[in-house]
Amino acid sequence: MPIPIDPRRRPVEIKVNITTGTGLDVVWSDGHASHYEFAYLREHCPCATCNDERKTKAEFAAGPVAAAMPAELPMFKPKPKARGAKAVGNYALQIDFTDGHSTGIYSYDFLRTICPCPVCVLEFGPPEAL
């Protein structure tokens, strides 16, 4: 039997601001409004490839070799924007980013979990965020 979704994690309005490049705006059923920059969404991509990459970077950063490595020089990298977005069923969005990445499926449950506002971080965020 499926676990019922928290009704506060259901959107009532979604705006993907591709033309302006300002990001994603979601109004949730509890009245809360979330804003996500496209760069933030790209950084938090939930696809398996991105999760593996984050895990590998974290393991490397925690290892003994990382401490001996010099700090990386900052490189110019344009902020990712969205080229397009589409609904996935009635539970998620899939965003096509300007860096060519488009495999992440952002469920509404996941979007509420990663809402960057302090209230949502405390109420919905993962335990490691506390």
N, C-alpha and C positions, 0 to 999 in steps of 0.2 A: 504494500500500500504506500503510495507516495506521501511524503511529508508535506503538509500544507505550507505554502509560502506565507511569511509574515506580511500582512496586508500593507504595512508601512513601506515595503520594498516593491510596491506596484506603482508604476508611473501613471500619471493622468495626463501629462503633456511632455512631449519630447521635441526638442529643436536641435537639429544638427546644422550648425552654422558654417557650411562649407564655403560659400561665396565670400563671407567676411573673414573666415579663418579664425573666428574667435572661440571655437570649441563646441561643446555639447552642453545643452541646458536641459535639466529634467526637473519637473515638478512632481513630487510624490503624493500618494493618496493621503498622507498625513499633513499636507500643506507645505512641507519643507521643499526648498528649491536648491538644487545642486548645480554647480558649474564645474566643468572639466575642460581644461585646456587640452588640445589635441596632443601636445608633447607629453603631458601627464598620462593620458590614456595609452599612448604608445609605450611609455616607460613601464606601465603596469599591464601590458598585454598578457592575457591569461593563457595563451596557446602553449602547447607542450614545448615547442622550440625555445620560446622566450623563457619559460620556467626553467628548462635545463640550463640555458645560458646564465640566468641569474644564480642558480645553484652552483654552477662551476666557478663563477666569479667569486661567490661567497666562500667557497672551499679554498680557492687559491689565496684569497685575501687573508684567510685565517691560518695559512700554512707558514712554515719557517722561511721559505724562499721569498715570499712577499715582503717580509721585513727587510731583506737585504737588497731588494730592487729599488732603484731610484723612482721618485714620483714621476708619473707620466706628465708630459708637457700638454697643456691644453691645445686641442685642435679645433679648428672651425668645423662645425657640423650644423647645417641648417636645421632649424626646429621642424619636426615633422608636422605636416598638416594633413587634412583629409581630402582625398580626391572624390570620395563617394562613401555612402553608407546605405545599408539596407537592413530591413527588419528580418530577424530569423524567428519564424513562427510568431508567437505572441509573448516570447520570453526574453528576447535578446536583440542586440544590434551587432552587425559585422561592419567594421570600418576599413576602407581601403586607404592606406596612408601613402603620402608622396614618396616615402623611401622604398616603396614597392611591397611592403608587408600588408597582408590582408587576411591572415588566417585566424586572427583572434576573434572569438565570439564573446562579447561582453553581455553576460546575462544581467537582467535588471537587479537581481539579487547581488551579483558581484559589484555592479556600479554603486549600489547603496553602501556596500561594505567598504569601497575605496573612496567614498565621498571625502574630499579633503577638509571639510569644515570640522572644527574641534568637537562639536556636539556629536556628529556622526562617528568620528574616530572613537569616542568614548562608548557610544551606544552600540555601534555595529562593527567597528573595526576588529581586526584579528587580535588575539591576546598579546602578541609581541609588540603591538602598537601602543600598548598601555604603559 
